[in-house]
Amino acid sequence: MKSELKLIPVALLSAFFCIFGHLILSKSFVGSDWVEYTAALIPFLLMAISYASVRYVIKLEKDKNAD
């Protein structure tokens, strides 16, 4: 149960990045230079977070099966 609780902030962070990505693409921010780079970076951040989360769960499963 404790390991699942550690993944809740990861899920919340991923949801925040998705919402933030949609907000910065609104008409009021489109003229800013940083918006293009930030919007391009968000999918890569989400992939890195997903990769790290999957590796974490695989490690937990291996430790659980070793016991």
C-alpha positions as CSV (number, residue, x, y, z in Angstrom):
1,M,0.0,0.0,0.0
2,K,2.8,2.4,0.8
3,S,4.4,2.0,-2.6
4,E,1.1,2.9,-4.3
5,L,0.9,6.1,-2.2
6,K,4.4,7.1,-3.5
7,L,3.0,7.0,-7.1
8,I,0.1,9.4,-6.3
9,P,2.3,12.5,-6.6
10,V,3.6,11.2,-9.9
11,A,0.1,10.9,-11.2
12,L,-0.8,14.4,-10.0
13,L,2.4,15.9,-11.5
14,S,1.5,14.2,-14.9
15,A,-2.0,15.6,-14.7
16,F,-0.6,19.1,-13.9
17,F,1.7,18.9,-16.9
18,C,-1.3,18.0,-19.2
19,I,-3.5,20.8,-17.8
20,F,-0.6,23.3,-18.0
21,G,0.1,22.3,-21.6
22,H,-3.4,23.1,-22.6
23,L,-3.5,26.4,-20.7
24,I,-0.3,27.8,-22.2
25,L,-1.6,27.1,-25.7
26,S,-4.5,29.5,-25.1
27,K,-4.8,32.6,-27.2
28,S,-3.4,34.9,-24.5
29,F,0.0,33.1,-24.4
30,V,0.5,32.2,-28.1
31,G,2.7,35.3,-28.8
32,S,5.3,34.4,-26.1
33,D,8.5,32.8,-27.2
34,W,8.7,30.5,-24.1
35,V,5.4,28.9,-24.8
36,E,6.6,27.0,-27.9
37,Y,9.6,25.6,-26.1
38,T,7.6,24.7,-23.0
39,A,4.8,23.1,-25.0
40,A,7.4,21.0,-26.9
41,L,9.1,19.9,-23.7
42,I,6.0,18.7,-21.9
43,P,5.6,15.4,-23.8
44,F,9.2,14.5,-23.2
45,L,8.8,15.2,-19.5
46,L,5.7,13.0,-19.4
47,M,7.6,10.2,-21.2
48,A,10.5,10.5,-18.7
49,I,8.1,10.4,-15.8
50,S,6.3,7.4,-17.2
51,Y,9.5,5.5,-17.9
52,A,10.7,6.2,-14.3
53,S,7.4,5.1,-12.9
54,V,7.4,1.8,-14.9
55,R,11.0,1.1,-13.8
56,Y,10.0,1.8,-10.2
57,V,7.0,-0.6,-10.4
58,I,9.1,-3.3,-12.0
59,K,11.7,-3.0,-9.2
60,L,8.9,-3.3,-6.6
61,E,7.5,-6.4,-8.3
62,K,10.9,-8.0,-8.4
63,D,11.5,-7.2,-4.7
64,K,8.0,-8.5,-3.9
65,N,8.5,-11.8,-5.8
66,A,12.0,-12.3,-4.2
67,D,10.4,-12.3,-0.7
